[in-house]
Amino acid sequence: PRSGLPAGRLIEEQLRRIIREEEWALIDLRINHFSAFNDVYGFVAGDDVLRFSAMLLGEIVDKFGSPDDFIGHAGGDNFIIISTSEASPNITKELKERFDEEVQTHYNFMDREQGFIQPLGAEGDADKSPLMTVSAGVVSPKEHRFADIREITEMAAEARRQDATVEA
């Protein structure tokens, strides 16, 4: 309900459908530094970021994808897109560029100018946290044969973690 996108069982159904097909790509997306944003700005602002992200995903998939593509909210700061291997590079490139630019409006002027926020740590000290970005991991049957849907999601999550490491 926070993003207006399908979740849980509907995502699983889509994964069960594609595992039997040949031409697809799963894009696993995570909003980096979302929890720090939530800590500083509150859950209402965090929910606004989730809705913004869902709308942005929809616009980009409409532009580069097909009517058969699927967008889901896997929970928290995690989204998935099921598209084609051909469309996935354009989707991820545009998403990263537009997200980095457009998410700025969710921050106040001071935080945008300094390029970070300062959530309070467990000890009451302020940590520096970068502004939100998005990382993406893409898997498709072109590179690997998948035995079950868990394998698809695990490999996509690993690819996303590697992408987040490159950004850091």
C-alpha positions as CSV (number, residue, x, y, z in Angstrom):
1,P,0.0,0.0,0.0
2,R,2.9,2.4,0.6
3,S,3.9,2.4,-3.1
4,G,0.7,1.2,-4.8
5,L,2.6,-1.6,-6.5
6,P,2.1,-5.3,-6.4
7,A,4.0,-7.2,-3.6
8,G,4.5,-10.6,-2.0
9,R,2.5,-13.3,-3.7
10,L,2.0,-11.3,-6.9
11,I,5.7,-11.0,-7.3
12,E,6.2,-14.7,-6.7
13,E,3.6,-15.5,-9.4
14,Q,5.5,-13.4,-11.9
15,L,8.7,-15.1,-11.0
16,R,7.1,-18.5,-11.5
17,R,5.8,-17.4,-14.9
18,I,9.1,-16.1,-16.2
19,I,11.3,-19.1,-15.0
20,R,9.7,-21.1,-17.8
21,E,10.3,-18.5,-20.5
22,E,13.4,-17.6,-22.5
23,E,13.4,-13.9,-23.0
24,W,13.3,-11.9,-19.8
25,A,15.4,-9.9,-17.4
26,L,14.8,-9.3,-13.7
27,I,16.1,-6.0,-12.3
28,D,16.5,-5.9,-8.5
29,L,16.5,-2.3,-7.2
30,R,17.3,-0.9,-3.8
31,I,17.2,2.7,-2.6
32,N,20.5,3.2,-0.9
33,H,20.6,5.2,2.4
34,F,16.8,5.1,2.6
35,S,16.7,4.2,6.3
36,A,18.9,7.2,7.2
37,F,16.5,9.4,5.2
38,N,13.6,7.9,7.1
39,D,15.4,8.4,10.5
40,V,16.0,12.1,9.7
41,Y,12.8,13.1,7.8
42,G,10.3,10.6,9.2
43,F,8.1,7.8,7.8
44,V,5.7,10.1,6.0
45,A,8.5,11.6,4.0
46,G,9.9,8.1,3.5
47,D,6.5,6.9,2.1
48,D,6.6,9.9,-0.3
49,V,10.0,8.7,-1.6
50,L,8.5,5.2,-2.1
51,R,5.5,6.6,-4.0
52,F,7.9,8.8,-6.0
53,S,10.1,5.8,-6.8
54,A,7.1,3.7,-7.9
55,M,5.9,6.5,-10.3
56,L,9.4,7.0,-11.7
57,L,9.7,3.2,-12.3
58,G,6.4,3.3,-14.1
59,E,7.4,6.3,-16.3
60,I,10.7,4.6,-17.3
61,V,9.2,1.2,-18.0
62,D,6.5,2.9,-20.1
63,K,9.3,4.6,-22.1
64,F,11.7,1.6,-22.6
65,G,9.7,-1.5,-21.8
66,S,6.6,-3.2,-23.1
67,P,3.0,-3.7,-21.9
68,D,4.0,-7.1,-20.6
69,D,6.6,-5.7,-18.2
70,F,6.0,-6.0,-14.4
71,I,6.9,-3.6,-11.6
72,G,6.7,-4.8,-8.0
73,H,7.5,-3.5,-4.5
74,A,9.4,-6.3,-2.7
75,G,9.2,-4.4,0.5
76,G,11.0,-1.6,2.3
77,D,13.4,0.1,0.0
78,N,13.4,-2.8,-2.5
79,F,11.7,-2.9,-5.9
80,I,11.8,-5.3,-8.9
81,I,11.1,-4.9,-12.6
82,I,10.6,-7.8,-15.0
83,S,11.3,-6.7,-18.5
84,T,13.4,-7.9,-21.5
85,S,17.2,-8.3,-21.7
86,E,17.1,-5.7,-24.5
87,A,15.3,-3.1,-22.5
88,S,17.0,-3.6,-19.1
89,P,20.2,-1.6,-19.8
90,N,18.2,1.5,-20.9
91,I,15.8,1.1,-17.9
92,T,18.6,0.9,-15.3
93,K,20.6,3.7,-16.9
94,E,17.7,6.1,-17.0
95,L,16.5,5.1,-13.6
96,K,19.8,5.8,-11.9
97,E,20.2,9.2,-13.7
98,R,16.7,10.4,-13.0
99,F,16.5,9.1,-9.5
100,D,19.8,10.8,-8.5
101,E,18.5,14.1,-9.8
102,E,14.8,14.0,-8.9
103,V,15.1,12.5,-5.4
104,Q,16.9,15.7,-4.4
105,T,13.5,17.4,-4.1
106,H,12.8,15.3,-1.0
107,Y,15.6,16.9,0.9
108,N,15.7,20.3,2.4
109,F,18.0,23.0,0.9
110,M,20.8,22.6,3.5
111,D,21.1,18.8,3.1
112,R,21.1,19.2,-0.7
113,E,23.8,21.8,-0.5
114,Q,26.0,19.8,1.8
115,G,25.4,16.5,0.0
116,F,24.6,14.4,3.1
117,I,22.3,14.1,6.1
118,Q,23.2,13.5,9.7
119,P,21.0,10.9,11.4
120,L,21.7,10.3,15.1
121,G,23.5,7.1,15.9
122,A,22.8,4.7,18.8
123,E,25.1,6.7,21.0
124,G,23.4,10.0,20.2
125,D,26.2,11.1,17.9
126,A,25.5,12.3,14.4
127,D,26.7,10.1,11.5
128,K,27.1,11.4,8.0
129,S,24.9,9.6,5.5
130,P,25.1,10.2,1.7
131,L,21.9,11.3,-0.1
132,M,19.8,8.5,-1.5
133,T,20.8,6.7,-4.7
134,V,19.5,3.6,-6.4
135,S,21.5,0.4,-7.1
136,A,20.4,-2.2,-9.6
137,G,21.2,-5.9,-10.3
138,V,20.1,-7.5,-13.5
139,V,19.9,-11.3,-14.2
140,S,18.5,-13.1,-17.2
141,P,18.4,-16.6,-18.7
142,K,21.0,-15.4,-21.3
143,E,23.8,-15.7,-18.6
144,H,22.4,-18.4,-16.4
145,R,19.9,-21.3,-16.1
146,F,17.8,-21.0,-13.0
147,A,16.5,-24.0,-11.1
148,D,14.0,-22.1,-9.0
149,I,12.7,-18.6,-8.3
150,R,14.8,-18.3,-5.1
151,E,17.9,-18.7,-7.2
152,I,16.7,-15.8,-9.5
153,T,16.2,-13.5,-6.6
154,E,19.4,-14.4,-4.9
155,M,21.5,-13.8,-8.0
156,A,19.8,-10.5,-8.7
157,A,20.3,-9.4,-5.1
158,E,24.0,-10.3,-5.4
159,A,24.3,-8.3,-8.7
160,R,22.6,-5.4,-7.0
161,R,25.0,-5.5,-4.0
162,Q,28.0,-5.4,-6.4
163,D,26.4,-2.4,-8.1
164,A,26.1,-0.6,-4.8
165,T,29.7,-1.4,-4.0
166,V,30.8,0.2,-7.3
167,E,28.8,3.4,-6.4
168,A,30.4,3.7,-2.9
